[in-house]
Amino acid sequence: MTTKQESDTRLLMRPLNWLETRSEEVFAYVLLAPAFALLAVVAFFPLIRTFQFSLLSDQVSDPSPLGGFAGAENYLDLLTGTALLPQQFLDPTFETPILQQALFVTLLFAVLSVLFETLVGFGQALVIDQEFYGRRWVRVAIIIPYAIPIVIQAMIFFLIFNPTIGFGTEFMQWLGIFGDNPLANSSDSFVIVLVADIWKTSAFMALLILAGLQSVDRGLYDVARVSGASKWQQFKYITLPLVAPALLVAMLFRTMDAMRIYGLVDATAGCQTVPSMSCLVITALRGTRRWATASAVAFLTAVVIGVLVAVYLVALRNREAGVT
């Protein structure tokens, strides 16, 4: 081997030698560096561009929808309720700015949907984790709703609660819950969208929680039974603590998804009846061509989702560190 070849070989081996002297944590970050770079291009660049657009002014009549620099004017208009967007989403008695209404509906939907989907999904996971005849078919039945496209799912619930042809409206009226046209009423439509989302996405929670359940050492339950622990005690002191990391990850994914709710709302009751932050963005873009205002709403939505993600990550870190 020539001197030049030896020199080239040493240059090629230098990064590998450097990695060998690093800790496992540094080595892991080096391996993840390409993924982080791709994430920066795919996720953070659009977010930065959205923020840049939100600092511009709207030009509704001009061929270009974006004007000159406006600073924080769009954000101030949204927070004070002076933004030129479609009028009152909800009942006129809610004398609050449109942004606050949409944020309230989105957060309420996220909290309730994730809560009930977690409870239903946990129950489904506990059932299909057991050994019984026909378990395979039960798993298939649980997964089927999650496989249905959102538009078809929304159409199913739209037809069920349509006041002229649906059977759900008459039944709910008999129970004294819904009015004559639930799809035109904000509170009734909110319940319909919430139930539709729970029906579809509980299977997603069940699958992730099931993965956590199957990682639990079965020998722990044998020891608990020998020690005289009840079923509730086994669940409280074995199942729940060991499944908690998988449960938090499942709730994290579902919370992010629920905060972006749009398709189900639009195809079931419409954004004018059940507003959401994403509905506000689409309405501003399509209805009024106010791109800068829509960018401001989209960026605020991303900020709220980022805060919620940070809360989940802190909870996961504390869980792993054994902090109660």
Residue pairs with C-beta under 8 A, 6 or more apart in sequence:
1 9
19 27
19 30
22 30
47 299
47 302
50 295
50 298
50 299
50 302
51 295
51 299
53 66
53 291
53 292
53 295
54 74
54 75
54 292
54 293
54 295
54 296
54 298
54 299
55 69
55 70
55 71
55 72
55 74
55 292
56 66
56 67
56 68
56 69
56 70
56 292
56 295
57 66
57 67
57 68
57 69
57 70
57 73
57 74
57 292
58 65
58 66
58 67
58 74
58 84
58 289
58 290
58 291
58 292
58 293
59 65
59 66
59 67
60 288
60 289
60 290
65 289
65 290
65 291
65 292
66 291
66 292
67 292
70 292
74 83
74 292
74 293
74 295
74 296
75 296
75 300
76 82
77 83
77 84
77 293
78 97
78 98
78 99
78 293
78 296
78 297
78 300
79 97
79 99
80 97
81 96
81 97
81 98
81 99
81 100
83 97
83 98
83 99
83 290
83 293
84 288
84 290
84 293
85 98
85 280
85 283
85 284
85 288
85 290
85 293
86 98
86 272
86 283
86 287
86 288
88 94
88 98
88 101
89 98
89 101
89 102
89 105
89 186
89 271
89 272
89 273
89 275
90 101
90 105
90 186
90 275
91 186
94 101
96 104
98 275
98 280
99 280
99 297
99 300
101 275
102 275
102 276
102 277
102 279
102 280
102 297
103 277
103 304
105 190
105 274
105 275
105 276
106 258
106 259
106 261
106 276
106 277
106 278
106 301
107 259
107 304
108 190
109 190
109 193
109 194
109 197
109 258
109 261
109 276
110 255
110 258
110 259
110 261
110 308
112 194
113 194
113 197
113 198
113 201
113 254
113 258
114 251
114 254
114 255
114 258
116 194
116 198
116 202
117 197
117 198
117 201
117 202
117 204
117 205
117 254
118 205
118 247
118 250
118 251
118 254
120 198
120 202
120 205
120 206
121 202
121 203
121 204
121 205
121 206
121 208
121 209
121 250
122 205
122 206
122 209
122 247
124 142
124 202
124 203
124 205
124 206
125 205
125 206
125 207
125 209
125 210
125 213
126 213
127 138
128 135
128 138
128 139
128 142
128 206
128 210
129 210
129 213
129 214
142 202
142 203
142 206
143 203
143 207
144 203
145 153
145 199
145 200
145 202
145 203
146 200
146 201
146 203
146 204
148 156
148 200
150 200
150 263
150 264
150 267
151 263
151 267
153 196
153 199
153 200
153 264
154 196
154 263
154 264
154 266
154 267
154 268
155 267
156 196
157 168
157 192
157 193
157 195
157 196
157 268
158 183
158 267
158 268
158 269
159 165
159 166
160 166
160 167
160 168
161 168
161 169
161 172
161 178
161 182
161 183
161 192
162 169
162 183
163 169
163 180
163 181
163 182
163 183
169 178
169 180
169 181
169 182
172 178
172 182
172 188
173 179
173 180
177 188
177 191
178 185
178 188
179 185
179 188
182 188
182 189
182 191
182 192
183 189
183 192
183 268
183 269
183 270
183 273
184 273
185 273
186 273
186 274
189 268
189 269
189 270
189 273
189 274
190 274
192 268
192 269
193 261
193 264
193 265
193 268
193 269
193 274
196 264
196 268
197 258
197 261
197 264
201 254
201 257
204 250
204 253
204 254
205 250
205 251
205 254
208 246
208 247
208 249
208 250
208 253
209 243
209 246
209 247
209 250
211 246
212 242
212 243
212 245
212 246
212 247
213 239
213 243
215 242
215 246
216 238
216 239
216 242
216 243
220 238
221 234
221 238
224 233
224 234
224 237
224 238
225 234
229 237
244 319
245 316
245 319
245 320
248 312
248 315
248 316
248 319
249 316
251 312
252 309
252 312
252 313
252 316
255 305
255 308
255 309
255 312
256 305
256 308
256 309
259 277
259 301
259 304
259 305
259 308
260 277
260 278
260 301
260 305
261 276
261 278
262 271
262 276
262 278
262 279
262 282
265 271
265 274
265 276
265 279
266 279
266 282
268 274
271 279
271 280
271 282
271 283
277 297
277 300
277 301
277 304
278 301
280 294
280 297
281 294
281 297
281 298
281 301
282 294
284 290
284 291
284 293
284 294
284 297
285 291
285 294
318 324
